[in-house]
Amino acid sequence: MKKIIVNFILITLMTIGTALAAEPSMEMNRIGVIDMNTVMMQSPLGKEFQRQLKEKGKELGDQLQVDKANLSTDEYQKKNDEAYGTFLKLKRDVEEQLEVKVKEAMVKVTREKNLIIILYKGSVAFGGIDVTQDVINSME
């Protein structure tokens, strides 16, 4: 009996999956998909934030190298930890700013394209409309 129920469930799921794959519903055309890595790498704001992080990382690293000769191992480690904490705080702040701008752009794109939802591309196996470039354009 248990085997019959399991087989019935599997056949039902396969039938539904085949039907959806063969003839996507109109609702699938209202699901947007966004690739956050592309947004981070290609949007002007993402590029600017990357530049800021790189610049601050270099600045902190250069200062550590200058200080290294005059500090004991423990003092150097403490300075290194402080520099790392400073960098992480800046990174967190920058990511929060970018997230706010991306969310604002996603709301705008959702309205413009009459979407019901936007999902992150990494969690979608099939379907959806890629709105990554639309979100990048809305951020400018």
C-alpha positions as CSV (number, residue, x, y, z in Angstrom):
1,M,0.0,0.0,0.0
2,K,2.8,2.4,0.9
3,K,4.6,1.6,-2.3
4,I,1.4,2.4,-4.3
5,I,1.0,5.8,-2.6
6,V,4.7,6.7,-3.2
7,N,4.4,5.7,-6.9
8,F,1.2,7.7,-7.3
9,I,2.8,10.8,-5.8
10,L,5.9,10.5,-8.1
11,I,3.7,10.1,-11.2
12,T,1.6,13.1,-10.2
13,L,4.7,15.2,-9.6
14,M,6.2,14.1,-12.9
15,T,3.0,14.9,-14.8
16,I,2.7,18.4,-13.2
17,G,6.4,19.1,-14.0
18,T,6.1,18.0,-17.6
19,A,2.9,20.1,-18.0
20,L,4.7,23.2,-16.6
21,A,7.8,22.7,-18.7
22,A,5.8,22.1,-21.9
23,E,3.4,25.1,-21.6
24,P,4.6,27.8,-19.1
25,S,1.7,29.6,-17.6
26,M,1.1,33.3,-17.8
27,E,2.1,33.6,-14.1
28,M,5.6,32.4,-14.9
29,N,5.9,35.4,-17.2
30,R,5.3,37.6,-14.1
31,I,8.2,36.2,-12.1
32,G,11.4,38.2,-12.3
33,V,14.9,36.8,-11.7
34,I,17.9,38.9,-10.7
35,D,21.6,38.0,-10.6
36,M,23.1,40.0,-7.7
37,N,26.7,39.2,-8.8
38,T,26.1,40.9,-12.1
39,V,24.5,43.9,-10.3
40,M,27.5,44.2,-8.1
41,M,30.0,43.8,-10.9
42,Q,28.3,45.9,-13.7
43,S,26.2,48.6,-12.0
44,P,27.9,52.0,-11.6
45,L,27.1,52.0,-7.9
46,G,28.4,48.5,-7.4
47,K,31.6,49.4,-9.2
48,E,32.0,52.6,-7.1
49,F,31.5,50.6,-3.9
50,Q,34.1,48.0,-5.1
51,R,36.5,50.9,-5.8
52,Q,35.9,52.3,-2.3
53,L,36.6,49.0,-0.6
54,K,39.7,48.3,-2.7
55,E,41.0,51.8,-1.9
56,K,40.3,51.5,1.8
57,G,41.9,48.0,1.9
58,K,45.0,49.2,0.2
59,E,45.2,52.2,2.6
60,L,44.9,50.0,5.7
61,G,47.4,47.4,4.3
62,D,49.9,50.1,3.5
63,Q,49.6,51.6,6.9
64,L,50.1,48.2,8.5
65,Q,53.3,47.7,6.5
66,V,54.6,51.1,7.7
67,D,53.8,50.3,11.3
68,K,55.1,46.7,11.2
69,A,58.7,47.7,11.7
70,N,57.9,49.7,14.9
71,L,55.6,47.3,16.6
72,S,56.0,44.1,18.6
73,T,54.3,41.0,17.2
74,D,51.4,41.4,19.7
75,E,50.9,45.1,18.9
76,Y,51.1,44.3,15.2
77,Q,48.4,41.6,15.5
78,K,46.2,44.0,17.5
79,K,46.6,46.7,14.8
80,N,45.9,44.1,12.1
81,D,42.7,43.0,13.9
82,E,41.6,46.7,14.2
83,A,42.3,47.3,10.5
84,Y,40.3,44.2,9.6
85,G,37.4,45.3,11.8
86,T,37.5,48.8,10.2
87,F,37.4,47.2,6.7
88,L,34.6,44.8,7.6
89,K,32.5,47.7,9.0
90,L,33.0,49.7,5.8
91,K,32.1,46.6,3.8
92,R,29.0,46.1,5.8
93,D,28.0,49.7,5.4
94,V,28.6,49.7,1.6
95,E,26.6,46.4,1.2
96,E,23.7,47.9,3.2
97,Q,23.7,51.0,1.0
98,L,23.8,48.9,-2.2
99,E,21.0,46.7,-0.9
100,V,18.8,49.7,-0.3
101,K,19.4,51.0,-3.8
102,V,18.8,47.5,-5.4
103,K,15.6,47.1,-3.5
104,E,14.3,50.5,-4.6
105,A,15.2,49.6,-8.2
106,M,13.6,46.1,-7.9
107,V,10.3,47.8,-6.7
108,K,10.4,50.1,-9.7
109,V,11.1,47.2,-12.2
110,T,8.4,45.1,-10.5
111,R,5.8,47.8,-11.1
112,E,7.0,48.7,-14.7
113,K,7.0,45.0,-15.8
114,N,3.9,44.1,-13.8
115,L,5.8,41.3,-12.0
116,I,4.4,39.5,-9.0
117,I,7.8,38.7,-7.5
118,I,11.6,38.9,-8.1
119,L,13.7,36.0,-7.0
120,Y,17.5,35.6,-6.8
121,K,18.8,33.8,-9.8
122,G,20.7,31.2,-7.8
123,S,17.5,29.8,-6.3
124,V,15.6,29.4,-9.6
125,A,16.1,26.2,-11.5
126,F,13.7,27.0,-14.3
127,G,11.6,29.9,-15.6
128,G,11.3,33.6,-14.8
129,I,12.3,36.7,-16.7
130,D,15.8,38.0,-16.1
131,V,15.4,41.6,-14.9
132,T,19.0,42.1,-13.9
133,Q,19.8,44.7,-16.5
134,D,16.5,46.5,-15.9
135,V,17.4,46.8,-12.2
136,I,20.9,48.1,-13.1
137,N,19.4,50.6,-15.4
138,S,17.0,51.7,-12.7
139,M,19.8,52.3,-10.3
140,E,21.5,54.9,-12.5
